[in-house]
Each structure stands twice: as C-alpha cells, then as structure tokens.
Amino acid sequence: MEHAFWHARWEEGRIGFHQREFNRQLQRYWSALNVEADTQVLVPLCGKSRDMLWLREQGHSVVGVELNRGACEAFFAENGAEVEVAESGLYKAFRCDGIELLCGDVFALEVARFDTIGAVYDRAALVALPQEMRKAYAQMLCQKLPVGVSMLLITMEFAGEQGPPFAIGESEVRELYGERFEIRRLGETEDGPKGNDVAYLLLDRSGE
C-alpha cells in the first residue's frame, strides 16, 4: 500500500476510520496494561485520533506516528493547541503539552526512538495494513520495542476481505504476536463501522 494512497484519503476527506469520541474499548480496557501514569505511549498510524487526548488526560506522554502532515496539523488545530514544529531526524515533529506527533513512515522509526516507550496503543495501525504489510509491521514492533512493553490492540472482525480497514481474526493476531506476547482477548463491541471491534491485551514475555 503506497504512501500516495493514504495522502489521497486525507486530501479527499475519506477518513471514516476517524472517531469523534474517545474509543470505548480504550477507556474500558486500558487499565489492564497496569502501566504507571507517567508511562510514554506509542500510537502508531495515529491520524488525528482524539484517543491521544484521553491518554494524555491519564497522565501519559504520547508519541504518535502519522504519515500525513495534514492529519498532524489538524489534530492540534481542532483541539485548539499551539504547536511547536521541528525537524527530528527523518521526521517533522509536532509537539504540544506532552503529545508529540512524528510525521513520516512508521517503518522508518529507528530503534533509539523506542527507548522511552513504555506501552503501545494500536487501534488504527494493524487494521489499516494489507496482510504482507501487517507481518512486516508486527515484526518491526517485536524487534524494536524494549523488554517489558505491552500493548492494547483493537482489531475488527467482519465477513469479507475488502479494506482498509481489514478484518483480522484472533488466529492472525496470535500468529503475528504470539512469539513475543501473551495474548488475551478482552472483549468486543458489535457497533463498529464494519463489524465487531475486538480488544486484545498483549503482555510482553520476551524478558522471561
């Protein structure tokens, strides 16, 4: 899936994946990660998700990664925040009050970028990628995340293969992440845009 595809989606306003309200499964299950309030949270393919505001309200600093600059700018503009913009390696960094959005390709994140990450929230990344890219994305996280970092993962289950967002069953989640993480299916909702939204807790066991 080319970068141009996602830039076109944002430019054309085809962002049905964006939620105006805080994600209910995030609010319901985030505490299952049992992370300290000052933990830094990685939100890959974050778009302009308001979930980052909720995480900040819990005391977390947030690092989002988003390919489209317009989405980064919109996040801060729509939330009335004055943003500082700076070059940061391969990325343009948008920063304000404990939230940093790195504009660029998530696959290009250097290992050093992960050093301060203490948890991951993935609602829109894995489901946005076709199957082969999902494998590469999961491998990248498993290789680069520090020991002890766990994840709240939200996927979608529905009939058919058309996407994005793509349907991802529990067997695929376990295939992608089972070598590094203990995987617990937490629960699901039936009012997602295409089908059931399913929440998983991924507990790191790489240090065992």
C-alpha positions as CSV (number, residue, x, y, z in Angstrom):
1,M,0.0,0.0,0.0
2,E,1.7,3.2,-1.2
3,H,2.1,6.4,0.7
4,A,0.1,8.1,-2.1
5,F,-3.0,6.1,-1.2
6,W,-3.1,7.5,2.4
7,H,-2.3,11.0,1.3
8,A,-5.2,10.8,-1.1
9,R,-7.6,9.5,1.6
10,W,-6.8,12.5,3.8
11,E,-6.9,15.1,1.0
12,E,-10.3,13.7,-0.2
13,G,-11.6,13.5,3.4
14,R,-12.2,9.8,3.1
15,I,-11.4,9.2,6.8
16,G,-14.3,7.1,8.1
17,F,-11.8,5.5,10.4
18,H,-11.6,8.7,12.4
19,Q,-13.7,8.6,15.6
20,R,-15.1,11.9,17.1
21,E,-15.4,10.4,20.6
22,F,-12.9,8.6,22.7
23,N,-12.8,4.9,21.9
24,R,-14.9,3.0,24.4
25,Q,-12.6,-0.1,24.5
26,L,-9.6,2.2,25.2
27,Q,-11.5,3.6,28.2
28,R,-12.7,0.2,29.3
29,Y,-9.5,-1.8,29.0
30,W,-6.5,0.5,29.2
31,S,-6.1,-0.2,32.9
32,A,-5.5,-3.9,32.1
33,L,-2.0,-2.9,30.9
34,N,-1.2,-1.8,34.5
35,V,1.2,0.9,33.5
36,E,2.2,4.0,35.5
37,A,0.6,7.3,34.8
38,D,3.9,8.8,33.6
39,T,4.5,6.0,31.0
40,Q,5.1,7.2,27.5
41,V,2.7,5.6,25.0
42,L,3.3,4.9,21.3
43,V,0.3,5.4,19.0
44,P,1.3,4.2,15.5
45,L,-0.6,5.5,12.4
46,C,-2.4,7.8,14.8
47,G,-4.1,10.1,12.3
48,K,-5.8,12.9,14.3
49,S,-7.2,10.5,16.9
50,R,-8.7,12.1,19.9
51,D,-7.7,9.0,21.9
52,M,-4.3,10.6,22.3
53,L,-6.0,13.4,24.3
54,W,-7.6,10.7,26.6
55,L,-4.2,9.1,27.1
56,R,-2.7,12.5,28.0
57,E,-5.5,13.0,30.5
58,Q,-4.4,9.8,32.2
59,G,-1.0,11.4,32.8
60,H,0.8,9.7,29.9
61,S,3.1,11.4,27.4
62,V,2.2,10.4,23.9
63,V,4.2,9.7,20.8
64,G,2.1,9.4,17.7
65,V,3.4,8.5,14.2
66,E,1.5,9.6,11.2
67,L,2.4,9.7,7.5
68,N,0.2,12.6,6.5
69,R,1.2,16.1,7.6
70,G,-2.3,17.5,7.2
71,A,-3.5,15.0,9.8
72,C,-0.8,16.1,12.3
73,E,-1.7,19.7,11.8
74,A,-5.5,19.0,12.0
75,F,-5.0,17.2,15.4
76,F,-3.6,20.3,17.1
77,A,-5.8,22.8,15.2
78,E,-9.0,21.0,16.0
79,N,-8.1,20.8,19.7
80,G,-7.1,24.5,20.0
81,A,-3.4,23.8,20.7
82,E,-0.4,25.9,19.8
83,V,2.1,23.6,18.3
84,E,5.9,23.7,18.1
85,V,7.2,22.2,14.8
86,A,10.8,21.0,14.5
87,E,12.9,18.6,12.4
88,S,13.6,15.4,14.2
89,G,15.8,13.0,12.2
90,L,13.7,11.7,9.3
91,Y,10.6,13.2,10.8
92,K,8.9,16.5,11.2
93,A,7.9,16.6,14.9
94,F,4.7,18.4,16.1
95,R,4.8,19.0,19.8
96,C,2.5,20.4,22.4
97,D,1.9,19.7,26.1
98,G,3.1,16.1,26.3
99,I,2.0,15.0,22.9
100,E,4.5,14.6,20.0
101,L,3.4,13.6,16.5
102,L,6.1,12.4,14.2
103,C,5.2,12.9,10.6
104,G,6.7,10.2,8.5
105,D,6.8,6.4,7.8
106,V,6.3,4.3,10.9
107,F,8.5,1.6,9.4
108,A,11.5,4.1,9.4
109,L,11.5,4.5,13.2
110,E,15.0,3.9,14.5
111,V,15.4,1.6,17.5
112,A,16.5,4.5,19.6
113,R,13.1,6.1,19.2
114,F,11.6,3.2,21.1
115,D,13.9,3.6,24.2
116,T,11.4,5.7,26.1
117,I,8.3,3.9,25.1
118,G,6.5,2.1,27.9
119,A,3.2,1.0,26.2
120,V,1.6,0.8,22.8
121,Y,-2.0,1.6,21.8
122,D,-2.9,0.3,18.4
123,R,-6.5,1.0,17.2
124,A,-5.8,2.0,13.6
125,A,-2.5,0.7,12.5
126,L,-2.7,-3.1,12.1
127,V,-6.2,-3.0,10.6
128,A,-5.0,-0.4,8.1
129,L,-2.4,-2.6,6.5
130,P,-2.8,-5.4,4.0
131,Q,-1.6,-8.9,5.1
132,E,2.0,-8.8,4.0
133,M,2.5,-5.3,5.5
134,R,0.9,-6.5,8.7
135,K,3.6,-9.1,9.0
136,A,6.3,-6.6,8.5
137,Y,4.7,-4.1,10.9
138,A,4.3,-6.7,13.7
139,Q,7.9,-7.9,13.2
140,M,9.1,-4.3,13.4
141,L,7.4,-3.8,16.7
142,C,8.6,-7.1,18.1
143,Q,12.1,-6.4,17.2
144,K,12.3,-2.7,18.3
145,L,10.1,-2.5,21.4
146,P,12.1,-2.6,24.7
147,V,11.6,-5.5,27.0
148,G,8.5,-5.1,29.2
149,V,6.4,-3.0,26.8
150,S,2.9,-4.3,26.5
151,M,0.1,-3.3,24.1
152,L,-3.6,-2.7,23.8
153,L,-4.6,-3.8,20.3
154,I,-8.0,-3.2,18.8
155,T,-8.9,-5.1,15.6
156,M,-12.0,-5.7,13.6
157,E,-13.9,-8.9,12.6
158,F,-16.3,-9.0,9.7
159,A,-17.1,-11.0,6.6
160,G,-15.0,-10.4,3.5
161,E,-11.5,-9.2,2.8
162,Q,-12.1,-5.7,1.5
163,G,-10.3,-2.9,3.2
164,P,-8.9,-0.8,4.7
165,P,-9.8,-1.3,7.5
166,F,-9.1,-5.0,7.1
167,A,-10.7,-7.9,9.1
168,I,-8.2,-9.6,11.4
169,G,-9.1,-12.8,13.3
170,E,-7.7,-14.0,16.6
171,S,-5.7,-16.6,14.9
172,E,-3.8,-14.0,12.9
173,V,-3.2,-11.9,16.0
174,R,-1.6,-14.9,17.7
175,E,0.4,-15.7,14.6
176,L,1.8,-12.2,14.4
177,Y,2.5,-11.6,18.0
178,G,2.3,-14.9,19.9
179,E,6.1,-15.5,19.9
180,R,6.8,-12.4,22.0
181,F,3.5,-11.6,23.8
182,E,1.0,-13.4,26.0
183,I,-2.3,-12.6,24.2
184,R,-5.6,-12.2,26.0
185,R,-8.8,-11.5,24.2
186,L,-10.5,-8.9,26.4
187,G,-13.9,-8.3,24.7
188,E,-15.7,-7.0,21.7
189,T,-18.3,-4.5,20.6
190,E,-20.8,-5.0,17.8
191,D,-21.3,-1.4,16.8
192,G,-18.1,-0.9,14.8
193,P,-18.3,0.7,11.3
194,K,-18.0,-2.6,9.5
195,G,-18.4,-5.3,12.2
196,N,-17.1,-6.3,15.6
197,D,-14.3,-4.3,17.2
198,V,-12.2,-6.7,19.3
199,A,-9.7,-5.7,22.1
200,Y,-6.6,-7.7,22.9
201,L,-4.1,-7.3,25.7
202,L,-0.6,-8.2,24.6
203,L,1.7,-8.8,27.6
204,D,5.4,-8.8,26.9
205,R,7.1,-12.0,27.9
206,S,10.4,-11.5,26.0
207,G,12.3,-11.0,29.2
208,E,11.3,-14.4,30.7
